[in-house]
């Protein structure tokens, strides 16, 4: 009976840790802001805020971490309720997004950046990932933090 408990505990630990996505190192320069609160007027003209909009279900089971590649170069890992600000030139850009659930969930997205592009939301879904140009802050943005390079 004692051996069964040990096996169950070890199996549980293995399953919880198996969903952990290893971070990738960014090749992009994040724009550090000295502004305590980011304002919508500070964005645009190439300065783009990208945030992880994962919901509570993905946060609970540790599947909300996103590894992101932008134009074939690693942007890095953005955890839930984190954001980065980068400078992108006008034109089309390719995003490749990966999160781990039971299997690797990969998706590719193309977005057109212009002077009015300000905010991009990326979030994991049950079957893939979703990327959308919102140009508005998420609810509770004051609880989001700036993602550090990992």
TORPA-435780 format. One record per atom (N, C-alpha, C): residue number from 1; atom name; x, y, z. Coordinates in Angstrom, 2 decimals. Layout:
<nodes>
+-----+-------+---------+---------+---------+
: num : atomo :      c1 :      c2 :      c3 :
+-----+-------+---------+---------+---------+
: NUM :    CA :       X :       Y :       Z :
...
+-----+-------+---------+---------+---------+
</nodes>
This chain:
<nodes>
+-----+-------+---------+---------+---------+
: num : atomo :      c1 :      c2 :      c3 :
+-----+-------+---------+---------+---------+
:   1 :     N :    0.83 :   -1.19 :    0.00 :
:   1 :    CA :    0.00 :    0.00 :    0.00 :
:   1 :     C :    0.88 :    1.26 :    0.00 :
:   2 :     N :    1.95 :    1.23 :    0.76 :
:   2 :    CA :    2.86 :    2.37 :    0.83 :
:   2 :     C :    3.53 :    2.59 :   -0.51 :
:   3 :     N :    3.90 :    1.53 :   -1.19 :
:   3 :    CA :    4.55 :    1.66 :   -2.51 :
:   3 :     C :    3.59 :    2.27 :   -3.54 :
:   4 :     N :    2.32 :    1.94 :   -3.43 :
:   4 :    CA :    1.34 :    2.48 :   -4.37 :
:   4 :     C :    1.23 :    3.99 :   -4.18 :
:   5 :     N :    1.23 :    4.46 :   -2.95 :
:   5 :    CA :    1.18 :    5.91 :   -2.69 :
:   5 :     C :    2.40 :    6.61 :   -3.27 :
:   6 :     N :    3.55 :    6.04 :   -3.08 :
:   6 :    CA :    4.77 :    6.64 :   -3.60 :
:   6 :     C :    4.71 :    6.72 :   -5.12 :
:   7 :     N :    4.25 :    5.66 :   -5.76 :
:   7 :    CA :    4.15 :    5.64 :   -7.22 :
:   7 :     C :    3.15 :    6.70 :   -7.68 :
:   8 :     N :    2.02 :    6.81 :   -7.00 :
:   8 :    CA :    1.00 :    7.80 :   -7.38 :
:   8 :     C :    1.54 :    9.22 :   -7.21 :
:   9 :     N :    2.26 :    9.48 :   -6.14 :
:   9 :    CA :    2.84 :   10.80 :   -5.91 :
:   9 :     C :    3.88 :   11.12 :   -6.98 :
:  10 :     N :    4.75 :   10.18 :   -7.30 :
:  10 :    CA :    5.77 :   10.40 :   -8.33 :
:  10 :     C :    5.14 :   10.61 :   -9.70 :
:  11 :     N :    4.12 :    9.84 :   -9.99 :
:  11 :    CA :    3.41 :   10.00 :  -11.26 :
:  11 :     C :    2.74 :   11.37 :  -11.35 :
:  12 :     N :    2.15 :   11.81 :  -10.25 :
:  12 :    CA :    1.50 :   13.13 :  -10.22 :
:  12 :     C :    2.52 :   14.24 :  -10.46 :
:  13 :     N :    3.65 :   14.16 :   -9.81 :
:  13 :    CA :    4.71 :   15.16 :   -9.99 :
:  13 :     C :    5.20 :   15.16 :  -11.44 :
:  14 :     N :    5.37 :   13.98 :  -12.00 :
:  14 :    CA :    5.80 :   13.88 :  -13.40 :
:  14 :     C :    4.79 :   14.51 :  -14.34 :
:  15 :     N :    3.51 :   14.24 :  -14.15 :
:  15 :    CA :    2.47 :   14.79 :  -15.02 :
:  15 :     C :    2.38 :   16.30 :  -14.92 :
:  16 :     N :    2.51 :   16.83 :  -13.71 :
:  16 :    CA :    2.45 :   18.28 :  -13.53 :
:  16 :     C :    3.63 :   18.96 :  -14.21 :
:  17 :     N :    4.80 :   18.39 :  -14.09 :
:  17 :    CA :    6.00 :   19.00 :  -14.67 :
:  17 :     C :    6.13 :   18.74 :  -16.16 :
:  18 :     N :    5.42 :   17.74 :  -16.69 :
:  18 :    CA :    5.56 :   17.43 :  -18.11 :
:  18 :     C :    4.95 :   18.51 :  -18.98 :
:  19 :     N :    4.07 :   19.32 :  -18.43 :
:  19 :    CA :    3.44 :   20.41 :  -19.21 :
:  19 :     C :    4.28 :   21.67 :  -19.20 :
:  20 :     N :    5.41 :   21.66 :  -18.52 :
:  20 :    CA :    6.23 :   22.87 :  -18.44 :
:  20 :     C :    6.96 :   23.09 :  -19.76 :
:  21 :     N :    6.81 :   24.26 :  -20.32 :
:  21 :    CA :    7.46 :   24.62 :  -21.57 :
:  21 :     C :    8.76 :   25.34 :  -21.27 :
:  22 :     N :    9.84 :   24.84 :  -21.81 :
:  22 :    CA :   11.15 :   25.46 :  -21.59 :
:  22 :     C :   11.23 :   26.77 :  -22.35 :
:  23 :     N :   11.70 :   27.84 :  -21.71 :
:  23 :    CA :   11.77 :   29.14 :  -22.40 :
:  23 :     C :   12.82 :   29.16 :  -23.50 :
:  24 :     N :   12.57 :   30.00 :  -24.49 :
:  24 :    CA :   13.55 :   30.22 :  -25.56 :
:  24 :     C :   14.13 :   31.62 :  -25.39 :
:  25 :     N :   15.36 :   31.81 :  -25.80 :
:  25 :    CA :   16.03 :   33.09 :  -25.65 :
:  25 :     C :   15.65 :   34.01 :  -26.81 :
:  26 :     N :   15.29 :   35.22 :  -26.50 :
:  26 :    CA :   14.85 :   36.18 :  -27.51 :
:  26 :     C :   16.04 :   36.76 :  -28.26 :
:  27 :     N :   15.83 :   36.94 :  -29.56 :
:  27 :    CA :   16.82 :   37.64 :  -30.39 :
:  27 :     C :   16.36 :   39.07 :  -30.69 :
:  28 :     N :   15.24 :   39.48 :  -30.06 :
:  28 :    CA :   14.71 :   40.82 :  -30.25 :
:  28 :     C :   15.08 :   41.71 :  -29.08 :
:  29 :     N :   15.13 :   43.00 :  -29.34 :
:  29 :    CA :   15.37 :   43.97 :  -28.28 :
:  29 :     C :   14.02 :   44.42 :  -27.74 :
:  30 :     N :   13.80 :   44.15 :  -26.47 :
:  30 :    CA :   12.57 :   44.61 :  -25.83 :
:  30 :     C :   12.74 :   46.08 :  -25.52 :
:  31 :     N :   11.68 :   46.84 :  -25.70 :
:  31 :    CA :   11.72 :   48.26 :  -25.38 :
:  31 :     C :   11.38 :   48.41 :  -23.91 :
:  32 :     N :   12.38 :   48.76 :  -23.13 :
:  32 :    CA :   12.16 :   48.99 :  -21.71 :
:  32 :     C :   11.49 :   50.33 :  -21.55 :
:  33 :     N :   10.52 :   50.36 :  -20.70 :
:  33 :    CA :    9.81 :   51.61 :  -20.49 :
:  33 :     C :   10.03 :   52.07 :  -19.06 :
:  34 :     N :   10.30 :   53.35 :  -18.91 :
:  34 :    CA :   10.43 :   53.92 :  -17.57 :
:  34 :     C :    9.08 :   54.35 :  -17.04 :
:  35 :     N :    8.09 :   54.26 :  -17.90 :
:  35 :    CA :    6.74 :   54.67 :  -17.51 :
:  35 :     C :    6.14 :   53.57 :  -16.64 :
:  36 :     N :    5.68 :   53.94 :  -15.47 :
:  36 :    CA :    5.07 :   52.97 :  -14.56 :
:  36 :     C :    3.84 :   52.34 :  -15.20 :
:  37 :     N :    3.00 :   53.18 :  -15.79 :
:  37 :    CA :    1.79 :   52.70 :  -16.45 :
:  37 :     C :    1.90 :   52.98 :  -17.94 :
:  38 :     N :    1.80 :   51.94 :  -18.75 :
:  38 :    CA :    1.86 :   52.10 :  -20.19 :
:  38 :     C :    0.53 :   52.70 :  -20.65 :
:  39 :     N :    0.61 :   53.72 :  -21.48 :
:  39 :    CA :   -0.58 :   54.39 :  -22.01 :
:  39 :     C :   -0.73 :   54.01 :  -23.48 :
:  40 :     N :   -1.95 :   53.96 :  -23.94 :
:  40 :    CA :   -2.24 :   53.63 :  -25.33 :
:  40 :     C :   -1.58 :   54.62 :  -26.28 :
:  41 :     N :   -1.47 :   55.88 :  -25.88 :
:  41 :    CA :   -0.84 :   56.91 :  -26.71 :
:  41 :     C :    0.66 :   56.70 :  -26.87 :
:  42 :     N :    1.29 :   55.91 :  -25.98 :
:  42 :    CA :    2.72 :   55.63 :  -26.07 :
:  42 :     C :    3.02 :   54.56 :  -27.12 :
:  43 :     N :    1.98 :   53.90 :  -27.61 :
:  43 :    CA :    2.14 :   52.80 :  -28.56 :
:  43 :     C :    1.76 :   53.26 :  -29.96 :
:  44 :     N :    2.10 :   52.44 :  -30.93 :
:  44 :    CA :    1.83 :   52.77 :  -32.34 :
:  44 :     C :    3.11 :   53.23 :  -33.01 :
:  45 :     N :    3.04 :   53.53 :  -34.29 :
:  45 :    CA :    4.22 :   53.92 :  -35.07 :
:  45 :     C :    5.35 :   52.92 :  -34.92 :
:  46 :     N :    5.00 :   51.64 :  -34.88 :
:  46 :    CA :    6.00 :   50.57 :  -34.77 :
:  46 :     C :    6.19 :   50.02 :  -33.37 :
:  47 :     N :    5.85 :   50.78 :  -32.33 :
:  47 :    CA :    5.95 :   50.26 :  -30.96 :
:  47 :     C :    4.69 :   49.44 :  -30.66 :
:  48 :     N :    4.88 :   48.15 :  -30.52 :
:  48 :    CA :    3.77 :   47.21 :  -30.38 :
:  48 :     C :    3.86 :   46.50 :  -29.03 :
:  49 :     N :    2.75 :   46.46 :  -28.32 :
:  49 :    CA :    2.66 :   45.70 :  -27.07 :
:  49 :     C :    2.06 :   44.34 :  -27.41 :
:  50 :     N :    2.74 :   43.28 :  -27.02 :
:  50 :    CA :    2.26 :   41.90 :  -27.24 :
:  50 :     C :    2.07 :   41.29 :  -25.87 :
:  51 :     N :    0.87 :   40.74 :  -25.60 :
:  51 :    CA :    0.61 :   40.16 :  -24.30 :
:  51 :     C :    0.00 :   38.77 :  -24.39 :
:  52 :     N :    0.19 :   38.00 :  -23.32 :
:  52 :    CA :   -0.38 :   36.66 :  -23.20 :
:  52 :     C :   -1.72 :   36.79 :  -22.51 :
:  53 :     N :   -2.78 :   36.53 :  -23.23 :
:  53 :    CA :   -4.14 :   36.65 :  -22.70 :
:  53 :     C :   -4.74 :   35.33 :  -22.28 :
:  54 :     N :   -3.92 :   34.43 :  -21.72 :
:  54 :    CA :   -4.40 :   33.11 :  -21.31 :
:  54 :     C :   -5.49 :   33.23 :  -20.25 :
:  55 :     N :   -6.47 :   32.34 :  -20.33 :
:  55 :    CA :   -7.55 :   32.35 :  -19.33 :
:  55 :     C :   -7.18 :   31.49 :  -18.12 :
:  56 :     N :   -8.06 :   31.46 :  -17.16 :
:  56 :    CA :   -7.81 :   30.79 :  -15.88 :
:  56 :     C :   -7.57 :   29.28 :  -16.04 :
:  57 :     N :   -8.25 :   28.66 :  -17.01 :
:  57 :    CA :   -8.08 :   27.21 :  -17.19 :
:  57 :     C :   -6.65 :   26.85 :  -17.58 :
:  58 :     N :   -6.06 :   27.65 :  -18.48 :
:  58 :    CA :   -4.68 :   27.38 :  -18.88 :
:  58 :     C :   -3.70 :   27.76 :  -17.77 :
:  59 :     N :   -4.03 :   28.76 :  -16.98 :
:  59 :    CA :   -3.16 :   29.14 :  -15.88 :
:  59 :     C :   -3.13 :   28.05 :  -14.81 :
:  60 :     N :   -4.28 :   27.44 :  -14.55 :
:  60 :    CA :   -4.37 :   26.43 :  -13.50 :
:  60 :     C :   -3.52 :   25.19 :  -13.81 :
:  61 :     N :   -3.53 :   24.75 :  -15.07 :
:  61 :    CA :   -2.82 :   23.51 :  -15.38 :
:  61 :     C :   -1.44 :   23.74 :  -15.98 :
:  62 :     N :   -0.93 :   24.97 :  -15.86 :
:  62 :    CA :    0.44 :   25.29 :  -16.26 :
:  62 :     C :    0.68 :   25.09 :  -17.77 :
:  63 :     N :   -0.34 :   25.34 :  -18.59 :
:  63 :    CA :   -0.18 :   25.22 :  -20.03 :
:  63 :     C :   -0.27 :   26.58 :  -20.72 :
:  64 :     N :   -0.17 :   27.65 :  -19.98 :
:  64 :    CA :   -0.38 :   28.99 :  -20.52 :
:  64 :     C :    0.89 :   29.66 :  -21.04 :
:  65 :     N :    2.04 :   29.08 :  -20.84 :
:  65 :    CA :    3.28 :   29.69 :  -21.32 :
:  65 :     C :    3.36 :   29.56 :  -22.83 :
:  66 :     N :    3.76 :   30.65 :  -23.47 :
:  66 :    CA :    3.83 :   30.68 :  -24.93 :
:  66 :     C :    5.26 :   30.97 :  -25.38 :
:  67 :     N :    5.80 :   30.11 :  -26.22 :
:  67 :    CA :    7.05 :   30.41 :  -26.90 :
:  67 :     C :    6.66 :   31.00 :  -28.25 :
:  68 :     N :    7.26 :   32.14 :  -28.58 :
:  68 :    CA :    6.85 :   32.87 :  -29.78 :
:  68 :     C :    8.07 :   33.14 :  -30.65 :
:  69 :     N :    7.90 :   32.88 :  -31.96 :
:  69 :    CA :    8.89 :   33.24 :  -32.96 :
:  69 :     C :    8.25 :   34.28 :  -33.86 :
:  70 :     N :    9.01 :   35.30 :  -34.20 :
:  70 :    CA :    8.52 :   36.38 :  -35.04 :
:  70 :     C :    9.46 :   36.52 :  -36.23 :
:  71 :     N :    8.92 :   36.33 :  -37.42 :
:  71 :    CA :    9.71 :   36.40 :  -38.65 :
:  71 :     C :   10.93 :   35.47 :  -38.57 :
:  72 :     N :   10.69 :   34.26 :  -38.14 :
:  72 :    CA :   11.71 :   33.18 :  -38.09 :
:  72 :     C :   12.76 :   33.35 :  -36.99 :
:  73 :     N :   12.62 :   34.39 :  -36.15 :
:  73 :    CA :   13.55 :   34.60 :  -35.04 :
:  73 :     C :   12.79 :   34.47 :  -33.72 :
:  74 :     N :   13.42 :   33.88 :  -32.70 :
:  74 :    CA :   12.71 :   33.74 :  -31.41 :
:  74 :     C :   12.45 :   35.09 :  -30.74 :
:  75 :     N :   11.20 :   35.31 :  -30.36 :
:  75 :    CA :   10.82 :   36.49 :  -29.59 :
:  75 :     C :   10.98 :   36.18 :  -28.11 :
:  76 :     N :   10.84 :   34.92 :  -27.73 :
:  76 :    CA :   11.00 :   34.50 :  -26.35 :
:  76 :     C :    9.73 :   33.88 :  -25.80 :
:  77 :     N :    9.72 :   33.68 :  -24.51 :
:  77 :    CA :    8.55 :   33.10 :  -23.84 :
:  77 :     C :    7.80 :   34.19 :  -23.09 :
:  78 :     N :    6.49 :   34.22 :  -23.29 :
:  78 :    CA :    5.64 :   35.15 :  -22.56 :
:  78 :     C :    4.70 :   34.31 :  -21.71 :
:  79 :     N :    4.80 :   34.50 :  -20.42 :
:  79 :    CA :    3.97 :   33.76 :  -19.48 :
:  79 :     C :    2.62 :   34.46 :  -19.33 :
:  80 :     N :    1.66 :   33.79 :  -18.69 :
:  80 :    CA :    0.35 :   34.42 :  -18.53 :
:  80 :     C :    0.46 :   35.73 :  -17.76 :
:  81 :     N :   -0.33 :   36.69 :  -18.18 :
:  81 :    CA :   -0.37 :   38.03 :  -17.57 :
:  81 :     C :    0.97 :   38.75 :  -17.67 :
:  82 :     N :    1.69 :   38.49 :  -18.75 :
:  82 :    CA :    2.92 :   39.21 :  -19.04 :
:  82 :     C :    2.80 :   39.86 :  -20.42 :
:  83 :     N :    3.63 :   40.89 :  -20.65 :
:  83 :    CA :    3.65 :   41.54 :  -21.94 :
:  83 :     C :    5.06 :   41.99 :  -22.28 :
:  84 :     N :    5.29 :   42.25 :  -23.56 :
:  84 :    CA :    6.54 :   42.85 :  -24.03 :
:  84 :     C :    6.17 :   43.98 :  -24.97 :
:  85 :     N :    7.08 :   44.91 :  -25.14 :
:  85 :    CA :    6.92 :   45.97 :  -26.13 :
:  85 :     C :    8.13 :   45.89 :  -27.05 :
:  86 :     N :    7.85 :   45.74 :  -28.34 :
:  86 :    CA :    8.94 :   45.68 :  -29.32 :
:  86 :     C :    8.63 :   46.66 :  -30.44 :
:  87 :     N :    9.64 :   46.94 :  -31.25 :
:  87 :    CA :    9.47 :   47.83 :  -32.39 :
:  87 :     C :    9.44 :   46.98 :  -33.65 :
:  88 :     N :    8.36 :   47.09 :  -34.42 :
:  88 :    CA :    8.22 :   46.36 :  -35.67 :
:  88 :     C :    8.04 :   47.34 :  -36.82 :
:  89 :     N :    8.66 :   47.02 :  -37.94 :
:  89 :    CA :    8.51 :   47.84 :  -39.14 :
:  89 :     C :    7.14 :   47.58 :  -39.76 :
:  90 :     N :    6.68 :   48.53 :  -40.54 :
:  90 :    CA :    5.42 :   48.36 :  -41.27 :
:  90 :     C :    5.54 :   47.18 :  -42.21 :
:  91 :     N :    4.42 :   46.49 :  -42.40 :
:  91 :    CA :    4.39 :   45.37 :  -43.33 :
:  91 :     C :    3.88 :   44.11 :  -42.68 :
:  92 :     N :    3.98 :   43.01 :  -43.41 :
:  92 :    CA :    3.49 :   41.72 :  -42.92 :
:  92 :     C :    4.56 :   41.04 :  -42.08 :
:  93 :     N :    4.09 :   40.42 :  -40.99 :
:  93 :    CA :    4.99 :   39.70 :  -40.09 :
:  93 :     C :    4.37 :   38.34 :  -39.77 :
:  94 :     N :    5.25 :   37.34 :  -39.70 :
:  94 :    CA :    4.83 :   35.97 :  -39.40 :
:  94 :     C :    5.09 :   35.65 :  -37.93 :
:  95 :     N :    4.07 :   35.19 :  -37.22 :
:  95 :    CA :    4.19 :   34.73 :  -35.85 :
:  95 :     C :    4.04 :   33.21 :  -35.84 :
:  96 :     N :    4.90 :   32.55 :  -35.11 :
:  96 :    CA :    4.77 :   31.13 :  -34.87 :
:  96 :     C :    4.67 :   30.98 :  -33.35 :
:  97 :     N :    3.63 :   30.31 :  -32.87 :
:  97 :    CA :    3.35 :   30.22 :  -31.44 :
:  97 :     C :    3.29 :   28.75 :  -31.02 :
:  98 :     N :    3.87 :   28.45 :  -29.86 :
:  98 :    CA :    3.87 :   27.09 :  -29.32 :
:  98 :     C :    3.49 :   27.12 :  -27.86 :
:  99 :     N :    2.58 :   26.25 :  -27.47 :
:  99 :    CA :    2.33 :   25.96 :  -26.06 :
:  99 :     C :    2.16 :   24.47 :  -25.92 :
: 100 :     N :    2.43 :   23.96 :  -24.74 :
: 100 :    CA :    2.33 :   22.52 :  -24.50 :
: 100 :     C :    1.13 :   22.25 :  -23.64 :
: 101 :     N :    0.26 :   21.40 :  -24.13 :
: 101 :    CA :   -0.85 :   20.88 :  -23.34 :
: 101 :     C :   -0.56 :   19.40 :  -23.20 :
: 102 :     N :   -1.41 :   18.53 :  -23.66 :
: 102 :    CA :   -1.08 :   17.11 :  -23.68 :
: 102 :     C :   -0.06 :   16.86 :  -24.78 :
: 103 :     N :   -0.17 :   17.61 :  -25.87 :
: 103 :    CA :    0.78 :   17.54 :  -26.97 :
: 103 :     C :    1.24 :   18.97 :  -27.29 :
: 104 :     N :    2.20 :   19.10 :  -28.19 :
: 104 :    CA :    2.64 :   20.42 :  -28.62 :
: 104 :     C :    1.57 :   21.06 :  -29.48 :
: 105 :     N :    1.16 :   22.26 :  -29.11 :
: 105 :    CA :    0.16 :   23.01 :  -29.87 :
: 105 :     C :    0.87 :   24.14 :  -30.60 :
: 106 :     N :    1.03 :   23.98 :  -31.90 :
: 106 :    CA :    1.71 :   24.97 :  -32.72 :
: 106 :     C :    0.70 :   25.67 :  -33.63 :
: 107 :     N :    0.96 :   26.92 :  -33.89 :
: 107 :    CA :    0.14 :   27.65 :  -34.86 :
: 107 :     C :    0.98 :   28.74 :  -35.51 :
: 108 :     N :    0.57 :   29.13 :  -36.71 :
: 108 :    CA :    1.24 :   30.21 :  -37.42 :
: 108 :     C :    0.20 :   31.26 :  -37.78 :
: 109 :     N :    0.60 :   32.52 :  -37.65 :
: 109 :    CA :   -0.30 :   33.64 :  -37.89 :
: 109 :     C :    0.45 :   34.72 :  -38.65 :
: 110 :     N :   -0.26 :   35.40 :  -39.53 :
: 110 :    CA :    0.33 :   36.53 :  -40.24 :
: 110 :     C :   -0.46 :   37.78 :  -39.86 :
: 111 :     N :    0.27 :   38.85 :  -39.61 :
: 111 :    CA :   -0.38 :   40.10 :  -39.22 :
: 111 :     C :    0.25 :   41.25 :  -39.99 :
: 112 :     N :   -0.56 :   42.21 :  -40.37 :
: 112 :    CA :   -0.10 :   43.40 :  -41.08 :
: 112 :     C :    0.07 :   44.53 :  -40.07 :
: 113 :     N :    1.28 :   45.05 :  -39.96 :
: 113 :    CA :    1.59 :   46.14 :  -39.03 :
: 113 :     C :    1.59 :   47.46 :  -39.80 :
: 114 :     N :    0.87 :   48.44 :  -39.26 :
: 114 :    CA :    0.90 :   49.80 :  -39.80 :
: 114 :     C :    1.10 :   50.77 :  -38.65 :
: 115 :     N :    0.99 :   52.06 :  -38.92 :
: 115 :    CA :    1.22 :   53.08 :  -37.88 :
: 115 :     C :    0.21 :   53.00 :  -36.74 :
: 116 :     N :   -0.97 :   52.45 :  -37.01 :
: 116 :    CA :   -2.02 :   52.39 :  -36.01 :
: 116 :     C :   -2.02 :   51.10 :  -35.20 :
: 117 :     N :   -1.16 :   50.15 :  -35.54 :
: 117 :    CA :   -1.08 :   48.89 :  -34.79 :
: 117 :     C :   -0.44 :   49.16 :  -33.44 :
: 118 :     N :   -1.14 :   48.77 :  -32.36 :
: 118 :    CA :   -0.65 :   49.07 :  -31.02 :
: 118 :     C :   -0.55 :   47.85 :  -30.12 :
: 119 :     N :   -1.58 :   47.00 :  -30.10 :
: 119 :    CA :   -1.62 :   45.89 :  -29.14 :
: 119 :     C :   -2.03 :   44.60 :  -29.84 :
: 120 :     N :   -1.26 :   43.54 :  -29.56 :
: 120 :    CA :   -1.55 :   42.21 :  -30.09 :
: 120 :     C :   -1.75 :   41.26 :  -28.91 :
: 121 :     N :   -2.85 :   40.53 :  -28.94 :
: 121 :    CA :   -3.17 :   39.54 :  -27.91 :
: 121 :     C :   -2.89 :   38.15 :  -28.47 :
: 122 :     N :   -2.12 :   37.37 :  -27.72 :
: 122 :    CA :   -1.87 :   35.98 :  -28.08 :
: 122 :     C :   -2.28 :   35.12 :  -26.89 :
: 123 :     N :   -3.03 :   34.05 :  -27.16 :
: 123 :    CA :   -3.45 :   33.20 :  -26.06 :
: 123 :     C :   -3.55 :   31.75 :  -26.51 :
: 124 :     N :   -3.29 :   30.82 :  -25.60 :
: 124 :    CA :   -3.47 :   29.41 :  -25.93 :
: 124 :     C :   -4.95 :   29.07 :  -25.94 :
: 125 :     N :   -5.33 :   28.12 :  -26.78 :
: 125 :    CA :   -6.69 :   27.59 :  -26.79 :
: 125 :     C :   -6.61 :   26.09 :  -26.58 :
: 126 :     N :   -7.75 :   25.45 :  -26.51 :
: 126 :    CA :   -7.77 :   24.01 :  -26.27 :
: 126 :     C :   -7.13 :   23.24 :  -27.41 :
: 127 :     N :   -7.30 :   23.72 :  -28.63 :
: 127 :    CA :   -6.79 :   22.98 :  -29.79 :
: 127 :     C :   -5.63 :   23.64 :  -30.50 :
: 128 :     N :   -5.29 :   24.90 :  -30.16 :
: 128 :    CA :   -4.23 :   25.61 :  -30.86 :
: 128 :     C :   -3.85 :   26.87 :  -30.09 :
: 129 :     N :   -3.62 :   27.95 :  -30.80 :
: 129 :    CA :   -3.33 :   29.27 :  -30.23 :
: 129 :     C :   -4.10 :   30.30 :  -31.03 :
: 130 :     N :   -4.37 :   31.42 :  -30.41 :
: 130 :    CA :   -5.13 :   32.48 :  -31.09 :
: 130 :     C :   -4.33 :   33.77 :  -31.01 :
: 131 :     N :   -4.24 :   34.48 :  -32.12 :
: 131 :    CA :   -3.58 :   35.77 :  -32.18 :
: 131 :     C :   -4.57 :   36.76 :  -32.77 :
: 132 :     N :   -4.73 :   37.89 :  -32.10 :
: 132 :    CA :   -5.62 :   38.91 :  -32.65 :
: 132 :     C :   -5.09 :   40.30 :  -32.34 :
: 133 :     N :   -5.31 :   41.18 :  -33.29 :
: 133 :    CA :   -4.97 :   42.59 :  -33.14 :
: 133 :     C :   -6.13 :   43.25 :  -32.42 :
: 134 :     N :   -5.91 :   43.71 :  -31.19 :
: 134 :    CA :   -7.01 :   44.28 :  -30.41 :
: 134 :     C :   -6.93 :   45.79 :  -30.29 :
: 135 :     N :   -5.71 :   46.32 :  -30.21 :
: 135 :    CA :   -5.49 :   47.75 :  -29.99 :
: 135 :     C :   -6.19 :   48.28 :  -28.75 :
: 136 :     N :   -6.42 :   47.39 :  -27.79 :
: 136 :    CA :   -6.95 :   47.82 :  -26.49 :
: 136 :     C :   -6.36 :   46.92 :  -25.41 :
: 137 :     N :   -6.17 :   47.51 :  -24.23 :
: 137 :    CA :   -5.60 :   46.78 :  -23.11 :
: 137 :     C :   -6.60 :   45.74 :  -22.60 :
: 138 :     N :   -6.07 :   44.63 :  -22.06 :
: 138 :    CA :   -6.98 :   43.64 :  -21.47 :
: 138 :     C :   -7.54 :   44.15 :  -20.14 :
: 139 :     N :   -8.60 :   43.51 :  -19.68 :
: 139 :    CA :   -9.11 :   43.83 :  -18.35 :
: 139 :     C :   -8.02 :   43.51 :  -17.34 :
: 140 :     N :   -7.96 :   44.25 :  -16.28 :
: 140 :    CA :   -6.96 :   44.04 :  -15.21 :
: 140 :     C :   -5.53 :   44.18 :  -15.72 :
: 141 :     N :   -5.30 :   45.06 :  -16.69 :
: 141 :    CA :   -3.94 :   45.23 :  -17.22 :
: 141 :     C :   -2.98 :   45.72 :  -16.14 :
: 142 :     N :   -3.50 :   46.37 :  -15.12 :
: 142 :    CA :   -2.64 :   46.84 :  -14.03 :
: 142 :     C :   -1.99 :   45.68 :  -13.28 :
: 143 :     N :   -2.50 :   44.46 :  -13.44 :
: 143 :    CA :   -1.91 :   43.29 :  -12.80 :
: 143 :     C :   -0.91 :   42.57 :  -13.71 :
: 144 :     N :   -0.78 :   43.02 :  -14.94 :
: 144 :    CA :    0.18 :   42.43 :  -15.86 :
: 144 :     C :    1.57 :   42.96 :  -15.53 :
: 145 :     N :    2.59 :   42.18 :  -15.87 :
: 145 :    CA :    3.96 :   42.65 :  -15.65 :
: 145 :     C :    4.77 :   42.49 :  -16.92 :
: 146 :     N :    5.82 :   43.27 :  -17.00 :
: 146 :    CA :    6.69 :   43.25 :  -18.16 :
: 146 :     C :    7.50 :   41.96 :  -18.16 :
: 147 :     N :    7.53 :   41.25 :  -19.26 :
: 147 :    CA :    8.28 :   39.99 :  -19.36 :
: 147 :     C :    9.77 :   40.29 :  -19.44 :
: 148 :     N :   10.52 :   39.62 :  -18.62 :
: 148 :    CA :   11.97 :   39.75 :  -18.67 :
: 148 :     C :   12.53 :   38.77 :  -19.69 :
: 149 :     N :   13.66 :   39.12 :  -20.28 :
: 149 :    CA :   14.33 :   38.17 :  -21.18 :
: 149 :     C :   14.79 :   36.99 :  -20.36 :
: 150 :     N :   14.53 :   35.83 :  -20.88 :
: 150 :    CA :   14.92 :   34.59 :  -20.18 :
: 150 :     C :   16.00 :   33.87 :  -20.93 :
+-----+-------+---------+---------+---------+
</nodes>
